[in-house]
Amino acid sequence: MDFHNRFDNQLNIRINFYKNKQNISVNANIKK
């Protein structure tokens, strides 16, 4: 159970990181 939770957390961290990177690039394009 603990192993699965840790795996889900890693997945969520990566997804959030990827979303944040996309948001940053979108915001950068809007500001130009």
Secondary structure, DSSP 8 states (H G I E B T S, - for coil): -HHHHHHHHHHHHHHHHHHHHHHHHHHHHHH-
